[in-house]
Amino acid sequence: MDLQVEGRHTDVTPEWTADIQSRVADLRPGHDIQHVRVTLTKNDHRKAEDSYDVVIVVQIPDHTITARKQQNSFDEAIRDAFAAMDIKLEKIREKRGS
């Protein structure tokens, strides 16, 4: 399984990287996940509520799944994006009977 973490307009801290790695492990990557890309983007909008954007792209056989969340901090956005991804993966796995 390949994991790629990148930052746009921000440096990715070791704490965020460790949090992301832990959350990817919770998605059961050995089961069917082939690739995960997480992009953290700091937007310089005047509104604080959409300044931190996290996009997760997961590739599994026959599917590419994307989850995107914006929050007041990267910690919140990471948490919410992985929660959304977990739900999406669970639905696909249920349909497959995996």
Stockholm file with secondary structure:
# STOCKHOLM 1.0

chainA/1-98         MDLQVEGRHTDVTPEWTADIQSRVADLRPGHDIQHVRVTLTKNDHRKAEDSYDVVIVVQIPDHTITARKQQNSFDEAIRDAFAAMDIKLEKIREKRGS
#=GR chainA/1-98 SS CEEEEEEESSCCCHHHHHHHHHHHHHTCTTTTCCEEEEEEEECCCSCGGGSEEEEEEEEETTEEEEEEEEESSHHHHHHHHHHHHHHHHHHHHHHHTC
#=GC SS_cons        CEEEEEEESSCCCHHHHHHHHHHHHHTCTTTTCCEEEEEEEECCCSCGGGSEEEEEEEEETTEEEEEEEEESSHHHHHHHHHHHHHHHHHHHHHHHTC
//
